[in-house]
Amino acid sequence: MQPAASAPAPSSAALAAARDALAVHGPVFRQEPIEWGSEEPLAPALAAYYRQVGPGWVEVDTLGLPFLFFPLERLWDEQAGFRWSRRTGARLVDWNDDWTVVALQGGDPFIHEASTGAVLMAGEEGWEDRLDEPEPVFRDLAEMTLALCAVGRVWAGADDPFTEDWRLTEEVLGQVVGALEGVLGSHGRAVAVARRLGYLAAR
């Protein structure tokens, strides 16, 4: 099955902002489509993202496991376990040709959908326990990067994020939602995304 036509890339200004935000957490550098390790065509939005944002191996600390970005030369290999079985190499039937895993939090993928440009995630139950198809969460790759970096910025600045009974403080939860709202432009979206990212008490 051939993938659908690709959506346009985010604007250069949005990608530049995403690059600046991600550079705080790790290496970023221009990467060209020739570094893509597959004969399948690289979606134009992904090509633009790696040229203008260019994550290397970047970890953004957050609650639980960090958000992990990887370089273009490793992007195809990181599809293992999602596009195909790690054990047998067989193609997994519930994976769409239109999808590419672009970042991870533990075993939970952030999935770029070439035809729409959106980034999809599973629900709050996580990838392995999902009951439904992944849903659009971020409008595009730039918004995803800015949102994850905004959460990472809050987490890095939280000296003592937990109460005595190991619950997240209301202050940290509020800051995470506020940082996401600054990127996403909506309190409702910010709360929903925070909960998908593991901040389950966000409101």
N, C-alpha and C positions, 0 to 999 in steps of 0.2 A: 504494500500500500504506500503510495507516495504522500509525503506530508503536504498539508494545505499551503497556500501562498502565505508568505511571511508578512507580519506586521512591520511597520517602520520602526527604526530605532528611536530611543528617547532623544531629546534635543541635546546638542553639544553642551549647552549650559548645564542641563541636568546631569549629564555624565561627568562634567568637570567638577560639579559639587559632590557627586558620589565619589570621585577619585580623591578629592581633598579629605572627605570624611573617612574613607577607608585607609588612607595613607597613615593616619594616626595609629592604626592597629598593626600594620605590617607592610611588607613591600608591595609596591605597585609599579608596573612598567609596561610600556607599549608591547603588545603581542600581536603577531600577524596570523591570518587564517592558515598559513602553511604549517603552523605548529599544531593544528587540529589533527588528532590521530585517527581519523576515519575517512573512508572514501565517500561517506554521505556528506552532502553539502552542509556547511555551517550556516545557520540562520543569520541573515544580515544584522539583526539586532544584537546577536551574540558577537559577531565580528566587530561591530562598532564598540560594544562594551569592552572587549579585550584590547582593542586599539586605544581607547580613550580612558578607561578605568584601569584595566590590566592587573587584576589581583594576582599576586603570587600565592604562596601558602600563607594565608592570613587567618588568624584566630581572633574572634571578637568575644571577649568574656561576657557572660551573662549568667542568670540563674541556671544551675544545672550545667550541662555540657555547653561548650562554646559554639558559636556560629563559625563554621569552617568554609572558607573560600579557597579555591585551588586554581593553579595556572592553566592556561589553555592546553599546554602539552599533556596535561593529566586529565583534562575534562572528559575525554571519551572513556578512559579507564574507570572513571568514577561513576559511570553508568551501570557498572556491574552490580548485580543485586536488585536492580530496578528494571532496566531494559532486558537484561538476560540473567540467567541463573549463575551464581558464582560457582556452584558445584558442577553443573553439567554443561554450561555454556548455552543452553537452549533459550530461545526467545520467550519471554514471559507474556502471556496472552493479554494481561490486563494493562499493558503499557502501550501508550499511543506514540506513533512515529513522530508526532508533532512535539513531543516533550523532551526536554533535556534537564537533568539535574545540574543546577548551577551553584548550589551551596548545601551544606548539611548542618543539622544540629543533632549529634549522635546519629541514630538511624533514621531520622526524619528529614526528608528531602525538601528543598525549595526547587520547584519545577518551572522552568521557562517554557511557555507555550508559544511556539513560533507564529502560529496563525493569528493570535491576538496580541502578542507581546506581554501578556500578563504573567505573573508568577503565582503558581498554585501551591497550596498546602493541604495536608490532611486536616481533619478536625482536631479538637482538643484531646481526643483519645490517642493520637499519634498514628504513624504510618502502619505499623504492624497490626494494630487493633482497629483500623478504620472499618467503618461499615458502609461508607459511601465513597464516591469518586472524589478526588481532590478538587478543591474549589479555588477560584481566583481570589487572592488576598491582596496582592500588590498590582498596581496598574502596569508597571514595567520594571526592568532591572535596576534602573536608577532609584526608583522609589523604594524597592526592596533594600538596596544597599544603604540608602540614607536612613531608613527605618531601623535596620539592624545595628547600624553604627550609633544611632541615637540611643537605643537601649544600652549598648555597650558603654557609652559615655556616662550614662546614669549609674550603671553598675560599678564602673571604675571609680566613681566619685563617692560611693556609699561606704563609709568607714565601718559601719555596724548595721548591716541591712536586716538583721533578725532580732526578734523579741526573745525574751528569756525562754519561751517554749518553742523556739525555732520556727516561728511564723515570720513572714516578711512584714516589716513595719509599714504602717499606712503611709508614712512619708515616702518610702522607696516606691511603693505601688503608685502613689500619686505622681511621683516624678517620672516613672516609666510611662504612664498613660499620657502625661503632659508632653513628654518628649516625642512620643508617637503622634500625638495630635498635631504637634508643630510640623511634622512631615506629611501626615495624611490629611490634615485639614478638617477632621471630623472627630468629635469625642466618641461617637458610637463605633466608628472604624477603629479608633485607637484602643478602645476597651476590647473589642473582638480580636484584634491582632495580638494584644498583650496576653490574652488568655491562650491563644494558639502557641505563643512563645513560652508558655509555662507559668505565666503570672496569673494563676487561676483565680485569685481573689480580686483581680482588677475590677474596678467599677467606675 
